[in-house]
Amino acid sequence: MTYFPLMLDLRDRPVLLIAGGPETGAKLTSLLEAQAKVTVLAEARDADRWNLAGLAEEGRIRWIPRGYREGDLEGFYLVVSHPRDKAIHPQVKVEAERRRVFLVAVDDPENATAILPAVVRRGELVLALSTSGAAPALAVRLKERLQKLLGPEYKELVAYLRTLRPTLAAIPDFEERRRLWYRIVDLALHQLDLDPIGGLRRAQAEAEEALREVCVWTR
C-alpha cells in the first residue's frame, strides 16, 4: 500500500481517542503534546492505567467512561482507535468514511485511512518513519538509530536557522537566497559532524560571515 505523507496541525482541533489497547498511554501523550483537544472513550476499569480521571479534572482531556457507540465520531477532526477489541474497527471505519474523518486504526491498517509513523523529535525538527504497515518494528529500530545519529544539537540548529529566515527572506534574488540557504546548512552540518558539542557555535559564526558577504554584495 502506498501512503501520502502528511503532517497535521492538531492545535485546538477536536480529536477522539478510542482507548483500551496497550499503547493507549503513548497515543494519548502524543496527542496532548500536539495540543489537540482530546476526547477519550475508555471504560472505567481503564481509568487508573492512564490517570484519565485526573487528566479530565485538570481540563487536559474530556473522558467518556464507556466504549465506542455509533455516532461518537461526529464533530471530530481525527479519530485514533486503539480499543481492547479491534473487532469494532469495521464499524468505526464505516462511520469515519461516512463522516469523512481520518481514522487511525492502530495495528489494523486494513481498517485505517491514516497511520501513525514512528517519530523522532528534536525541537522543531520532526522525522517520521513508516513501513506502510508492513513491519512497524523495523520503523521503531530505524527510529532508534536516528535518535543516536541526531542529538540535541539539532534542536538548537533548527532554532538558530529559524532566526535567520527574516534576513534571508529579504534577499530579493531567489537563486542567491537559495544558494545562501544551502551554503549555511551545509556549513552547519559539516561542523556538527566534526564536533556535536562545539560545532554549532562555529556554524553560527560561519553563517553570519556568509550573510555579511551577501549583504555587502547586494548593497
Beta strands, then each sheet from edge to edge (+ up, - down):
strand 1: 14-18
strand 2: 37-41
strand 3: 61-64
strand 4: 78-81
strand 5: 102-105
strand 6: 118-122
strand 7: 125-129
sheet 1: 3+ 2+ 1+ 4+ 5+
sheet 2: 6+ 7-
end
